[in-house]
Amino acid sequence: MNYRITGTGSCIPDITKTNSDFLKNKFLDLDGNNIQSSNDEIIEKFKSITGIVERRYAPDEINSSDLAAVAASVAIKDSKLDKETLDYIIVAHNTGDISCKSGQVDTLPSIASKVKAKLKIKNPNCVAYDIICGCPGWVEGVIQAKSFIKSGMAKKCLVIGCDTLSRILDENDRDSMIYADGAGAIILESDNSYDGGILSHKSATFTYDGENDFIFYGTSYDTKARAKSDQKFIKMQGRKVYEFALTNVPVAMKSCFDNTNCKIENLKKIFIHQANKKMDEAIIKRFFRLYKTSAPKDILPMNIEEFGNSSVATIPTLFDLVKKTNYQGHKVSKGDIIMFASVGAGMNINAITYKV
């Protein structure tokens, strides 16, 4: 049985926030002290490491479920299927349907249920649920969808990644410049007549050595703000995340790819979570080094420079852009071997090898 992506869609918000928009921020360290470098220096260093120049934020009145529903509608139309024939709607996210300036993460009801309602799907046998798996959530959702299809419980699944990380940013934290909003979706179907689809996958969770503390919800770096409120914001131990990713992600990717009959020279594109340009490039370099070869120059599509890190949405939005617009000169063609790979809070890692 083959597990084929028959449709893709994305929703990238219109509001653009450039690096210069952060020049007036008061950046503090984790002890609440002023960072000695000027904001110009902080932002320039940030750009050189992450590659981010711009990021997209959703308008105040738009929530994650709204972005997700738009991306889903596009994917359904692209696949040319009847929405009433969907068996599962799986939505990966981290922040729920958090409304602007509320500081309240809202996961009740699930975003998947809200998306189903927005799509006006009547069929009660279309099951809608959310998963929280950090940034690798969308990839894990695709793996779950494949498992449902393999078991005979489903034939058609809608898998969405969406987040509005701009709603949980500490303006005093330099890392707040990384995050963005967006949504991406795919339709996965069984298609025995198709020569391709999911070839292999790999997932892993690391917690034993304190990895749970690498990405988390924490209070503001502003001590005065902490005294008034215990509101939580997304926080990250950047250096530890970087070191963890470089050590573990290439190995997981190799484990995934080795479960196929493919040769490494036939791998055309790697759609990796758009977390940090420098980190992603280093991961790919190490991955190919495990095969005693160098990474091809055009192996790695990137959109983090333009859209920032929208967590679970980064891979499906990038895949949709490349598939439909040859984004940044990258394209995928029938028969190409590609890989999806991600790392994030948990700490979770996963990968999928896919034949277009």
Secondary structure per residue as TSV (DSSP state, phi and psi in degrees):
chain	resnum	aa	ss	phi	psi
A	1	M	-	360.0	137.1
A	2	N	-	-106.6	147.4
A	3	Y	E	-121.0	104.1
A	4	R	E	-114.5	137.3
A	5	I	E	-80.6	114.1
A	6	T	E	-103.3	-9.6
A	7	G	E	-158.4	147.6
A	8	T	E	-133.7	155.7
A	9	G	E	-158.5	157.2
A	10	S	E	-148.5	160.1
A	11	C	E	-140.2	107.3
A	12	I	-	-108.5	119.6
A	13	P	-	-59.0	158.5
A	14	D	S	-84.5	-23.4
A	15	I	E	-75.6	119.3
A	16	T	E	-101.0	128.1
A	17	K	E	-115.4	116.0
A	18	T	E	-90.0	166.5
A	19	N	G	-59.0	-35.6
A	20	S	G	-65.1	-19.3
A	21	D	G	-68.5	-12.3
A	22	F	G	-99.2	4.1
A	23	L	T	-62.1	-27.7
A	24	K	T	-94.3	-0.2
A	25	N	-	-66.3	149.5
A	26	K	-	-100.9	96.3
A	27	F	-	-83.7	131.2
A	28	L	B	-123.2	158.4
A	29	D	-	-86.4	178.9
A	30	L	T	-67.0	-14.4
A	31	D	T	-92.4	1.1
A	32	G	S	87.4	10.8
A	33	N	-	-91.1	150.3
A	34	N	B	-63.1	136.4
A	35	I	-	-77.1	131.0
A	36	Q	S	-69.3	-30.2
A	37	S	S	-68.0	151.8
A	38	S	-	-71.7	160.4
A	39	N	H	-63.0	-33.3
A	40	D	H	-59.2	-44.3
A	41	E	H	-68.0	-42.4
A	42	I	H	-60.0	-46.1
A	43	I	H	-69.4	-38.3
A	44	E	H	-65.9	-41.1
A	45	K	H	-66.1	-41.8
A	46	F	H	-56.8	-46.5
A	47	K	H	-63.1	-41.9
A	48	S	H	-65.5	-29.4
A	49	I	H	-87.4	-50.9
A	50	T	H	-87.0	-26.2
A	51	G	-	83.5	-4.0
A	52	I	-	-77.2	128.4
A	53	V	S	-111.7	-37.8
A	54	E	E	-137.2	161.7
A	55	R	E	-146.7	161.2
A	56	R	E	-111.2	135.9
A	57	Y	E	-117.6	145.7
A	58	A	-	-78.1	146.6
A	59	P	-	-60.3	156.8
A	60	D	T	-53.3	-36.7
A	61	E	T	-84.2	-4.1
A	62	I	-	-104.9	129.6
A	63	N	-	-109.2	176.1
A	64	S	H	-57.2	-41.9
A	65	S	H	-64.1	-30.6
A	66	D	H	-67.7	-46.5
A	67	L	H	-60.9	-42.8
A	68	A	H	-63.5	-40.8
A	69	A	H	-65.9	-38.2
A	70	V	H	-64.8	-48.9
A	71	A	H	-59.9	-40.3
A	72	A	H	-64.2	-43.1
A	73	S	H	-60.2	-41.4
A	74	V	H	-65.5	-42.5
A	75	A	H	-65.3	-40.9
A	76	I	H	-63.0	-45.1
A	77	K	H	-63.2	-40.0
A	78	D	H	-64.3	-34.6
A	79	S	H	-82.9	-13.6
A	80	K	T	61.7	32.1
A	81	L	-	-102.6	162.1
A	82	D	-	-82.2	120.5
A	83	K	G	-57.5	-25.8
A	84	E	G	-71.1	-11.3
A	85	T	G	-93.1	-0.2
A	86	L	-	-66.6	135.6
A	87	D	-	-93.8	-33.8
A	88	Y	E	-140.7	143.7
A	89	I	E	-119.7	114.2
A	90	I	E	-114.1	121.5
A	91	V	E	-118.7	123.4
A	92	A	E	-100.9	135.6
A	93	H	-	-161.8	175.6
A	94	N	S	-125.1	-25.5
A	95	T	S	-110.3	-3.3
A	96	G	B	67.2	-157.1
A	97	D	T	-99.1	49.2
A	98	I	-	-61.5	125.0
A	99	S	-	-81.5	157.5
A	100	C	T	-59.7	129.9
A	101	K	T	64.9	11.5
A	102	S	T	-83.2	-30.8
A	103	G	-	69.9	8.4
A	104	Q	-	-110.2	114.9
A	105	V	-	-75.4	122.0
A	106	D	B	-114.9	111.8
A	107	T	-	-122.0	18.4
A	108	L	S	-130.7	116.0
A	109	P	S	-70.4	176.0
A	110	S	-	-63.3	152.7
A	111	I	H	-61.1	-36.7
A	112	A	H	-59.7	-41.3
A	113	S	H	-65.4	-39.3
A	114	K	H	-65.0	-39.8
A	115	V	H	-64.0	-44.3
A	116	K	H	-58.3	-41.7
A	117	A	H	-65.0	-43.1
A	118	K	H	-65.4	-32.0
A	119	L	T	-79.8	-8.6
A	120	K	T	57.5	46.4
A	121	I	-	-85.9	123.2
A	122	K	-	-84.5	-34.4
A	123	N	-	-57.0	111.4
A	124	P	T	-69.3	-17.6
A	125	N	T	-81.6	-1.8
A	126	C	S	-83.5	105.5
A	127	V	E	-86.4	129.9
A	128	A	E	-119.6	125.8
A	129	Y	E	-152.5	161.2
A	130	D	E	-105.0	155.3
A	131	I	E	-131.2	145.0
A	132	I	-	-120.6	112.5
A	133	C	-	-141.7	25.9
A	134	G	S	69.2	-160.2
A	135	C	T	-59.7	-27.4
A	136	P	T	-76.1	7.8
A	137	G	H	-58.2	-42.2
A	138	W	H	-65.8	-44.2
A	139	V	H	-59.5	-42.6
A	140	E	H	-65.4	-35.0
A	141	G	H	-62.8	-39.2
A	142	V	H	-65.5	-39.9
A	143	I	H	-63.1	-42.1
A	144	Q	H	-64.4	-42.2
A	145	A	H	-60.5	-42.9
A	146	K	H	-60.2	-39.0
A	147	S	H	-66.7	-39.7
A	148	F	H	-60.9	-43.7
A	149	I	H	-66.7	-43.4
A	150	K	H	-60.9	-36.6
A	151	S	H	-76.8	-11.9
A	152	G	T	91.0	1.1
A	153	M	S	-80.3	-12.9
A	154	A	-	-153.0	158.7
A	155	K	S	-121.8	-30.0
A	156	K	E	-137.7	125.8
A	157	C	E	-129.5	140.0
A	158	L	E	-103.5	121.8
A	159	V	E	-119.8	124.5
A	160	I	E	-124.4	142.3
A	161	G	E	-119.1	126.6
A	162	C	E	-148.4	148.3
A	163	D	E	-160.5	150.7
A	164	T	E	-124.8	73.4
A	165	L	G	-68.0	-17.8
A	166	S	G	-63.8	-15.3
A	167	R	G	-85.6	-9.1
A	168	I	G	-129.1	40.5
A	169	L	-	-102.3	137.0
A	170	D	-	-91.1	111.1
A	171	E	T	-65.4	-11.4
A	172	N	T	-92.4	-0.9
A	173	D	-	-104.8	123.2
A	174	R	G	-55.7	-34.5
A	175	D	G	-65.1	-15.7
A	176	S	G	-62.3	-21.3
A	177	M	G	-71.6	-14.7
A	178	I	T	-73.3	-38.8
A	179	Y	B	-88.0	154.5
A	180	A	-	-149.7	-178.9
A	181	D	E	-117.8	155.6
A	182	G	E	166.3	174.9
A	183	A	E	-152.0	142.9
A	184	G	E	-139.6	150.7
A	185	A	E	-145.8	154.5
A	186	I	E	-140.0	157.2
A	187	I	E	-106.0	126.3
A	188	L	E	-112.0	128.6
A	189	E	E	-132.6	158.5
A	190	S	E	-82.9	136.0
A	191	D	-	-152.9	93.1
A	192	N	T	-71.1	-16.3
A	193	S	T	-86.8	-6.6
A	194	Y	-	-94.9	129.9
A	195	D	S	-89.0	82.0
A	196	G	-	162.7	-156.8
A	197	G	E	101.5	-160.4
A	198	I	E	-70.1	123.5
A	199	L	E	-98.8	-34.4
A	200	S	E	-164.2	163.6
A	201	H	E	-154.5	160.2
A	202	K	E	-148.5	135.4
A	203	S	E	-134.6	150.0
A	204	A	E	-154.0	148.5
A	205	T	E	-127.8	129.2
A	206	F	-	-114.0	121.8
A	207	T	-	-137.0	-17.9
A	208	Y	T	-62.3	-37.2
A	209	D	T	-100.6	30.4
A	210	G	S	83.8	16.3
A	211	E	G	-62.5	-22.1
A	212	N	G	-58.6	-24.5
A	213	D	G	-89.2	2.0
A	214	F	S	-74.2	-37.5
A	215	I	E	-134.5	126.2
A	216	F	E	-160.5	174.4
A	217	Y	E	-93.6	128.7
A	218	G	E	-143.0	168.7
A	219	T	-	-77.9	167.7
A	220	S	-	-62.0	152.0
A	221	Y	S	-74.5	-13.5
A	222	D	-	-81.0	110.2
A	223	T	H	-62.9	-33.4
A	224	K	H	-67.1	-40.1
A	225	A	H	-66.3	-38.2
A	226	R	H	-63.5	-34.5
A	227	A	H	-67.6	-27.2
A	228	K	H	-93.2	-26.9
A	229	S	-	-152.3	145.6
A	230	D	-	-103.3	26.6
A	231	Q	-	-56.2	139.7
A	232	K	-	-101.7	147.7
A	233	F	E	-131.1	161.5
A	234	I	E	-70.2	131.6
A	235	K	E	-131.3	155.9
A	236	M	E	-150.9	138.3
A	237	Q	-	-92.5	87.4
A	238	G	H	-54.5	-45.7
A	239	R	H	-63.4	-41.3
A	240	K	H	-68.1	-38.7
A	241	V	H	-62.2	-44.4
A	242	Y	H	-60.3	-49.4
A	243	E	H	-65.6	-41.0
A	244	F	H	-60.8	-47.7
A	245	A	H	-62.2	-45.1
A	246	L	H	-66.1	-29.9
A	247	T	H	-79.4	-40.4
A	248	N	H	-105.5	-32.2
A	249	V	H	-67.1	-46.1
A	250	P	H	-57.7	-37.0
A	251	V	H	-66.4	-43.1
A	252	A	H	-64.8	-39.8
A	253	M	H	-62.8	-41.5
A	254	K	H	-65.9	-41.2
A	255	S	H	-59.1	-40.1
A	256	C	H	-66.2	-50.2
A	257	F	H	-66.7	-33.9
A	258	D	T	-67.5	-15.7
A	259	N	T	-84.2	7.8
A	260	T	S	-109.5	174.4
A	261	N	S	-99.5	20.0
A	262	C	-	-88.9	153.6
A	263	K	-	-94.8	145.7
A	264	I	G	-60.3	-30.4
A	265	E	G	-70.1	-12.3
A	266	N	G	-92.3	-3.3
A	267	L	E	-77.1	117.0
A	268	K	E	-92.4	-40.7
A	269	K	E	-143.9	147.6
A	270	I	E	-122.0	116.3
A	271	F	E	-96.0	93.3
A	272	I	E	-100.0	150.7
A	273	H	-	-51.4	128.4
A	274	Q	-	-80.8	79.7
A	275	A	S	-97.6	-44.4
A	276	N	-	-168.8	117.9
A	277	K	H	-58.0	-45.5
A	278	K	H	-62.3	-42.5
A	279	M	H	-66.9	-45.2
A	280	D	H	-61.7	-42.6
A	281	E	H	-64.5	-37.4
A	282	A	H	-68.8	-37.9
A	283	I	H	-61.0	-47.1
A	284	I	H	-64.1	-39.2
A	285	K	H	-61.1	-44.6
A	286	R	H	-69.6	-36.0
A	287	F	H	-59.5	-49.4
A	288	F	H	-69.6	-28.7
A	289	R	H	-63.6	-30.2
A	290	L	T	-63.6	-22.2
A	291	Y	T	-100.2	10.3
A	292	K	T	58.0	42.4
A	293	T	S	-145.9	173.0
A	294	S	-	-101.9	152.3
A	295	A	-	-70.7	131.4
A	296	P	-	-60.6	149.6
A	297	K	T	-64.1	-32.0
A	298	D	T	-105.1	24.2
A	299	I	S	-77.5	-24.1
A	300	L	-	-119.1	94.6
A	301	P	-	-65.5	142.5
A	302	M	-	-137.5	135.5
A	303	N	-	-129.3	10.4
A	304	I	H	-64.2	-30.9
A	305	E	H	-58.3	-38.0
A	306	E	H	-94.8	-33.7
A	307	F	H	-117.8	-3.7
A	308	G	-	70.5	-167.3
A	309	N	B	-101.0	102.7
A	310	S	-	-100.4	28.5
A	311	S	G	57.1	-122.0
A	312	V	G	-63.1	-15.3
A	313	A	G	-86.0	-12.8
A	314	T	H	-64.9	-44.1
A	315	I	H	-70.6	-50.7
A	316	P	H	-66.0	-31.2
A	317	T	H	-70.0	-41.1
A	318	L	H	-65.5	-43.1
A	319	F	H	-61.2	-42.7
A	320	D	H	-61.8	-42.9
A	321	L	H	-64.3	-45.3
A	322	V	H	-67.0	-43.5
A	323	K	H	-62.0	-37.3
A	324	K	H	-101.9	-24.8
A	325	T	H	-126.5	2.4
A	326	N	-	53.1	49.0
A	327	Y	G	-53.3	128.4
A	328	Q	G	55.6	28.4
A	329	G	G	85.5	-0.2
A	330	H	-	-89.6	141.7
A	331	K	-	-146.2	157.2
A	332	V	-	-121.9	141.0
A	333	S	-	-124.7	156.6
A	334	K	T	-54.0	130.9
A	335	G	T	96.0	-12.0
A	336	D	-	-66.2	141.1
A	337	I	E	-95.0	124.0
A	338	I	E	-129.6	170.1
A	339	M	E	-136.4	141.3
A	340	F	E	-107.5	136.2
A	341	A	E	-148.9	145.1
A	342	S	E	-151.4	159.2
A	343	V	E	-145.1	144.4
A	344	G	E	-179.7	-169.4
A	345	A	T	-47.9	136.6
A	346	G	T	150.1	-53.3
A	347	M	T	-80.4	130.7
A	348	N	E	-111.5	147.0
A	349	I	E	-135.1	140.7
A	350	N	E	-155.7	166.5
A	351	A	E	-157.3	151.9
A	352	I	E	-134.5	133.6
A	353	T	E	-98.5	131.8
A	354	Y	E	-137.3	137.3
A	355	K	E	-104.0	118.1
A	356	V	-	-66.7	360.0
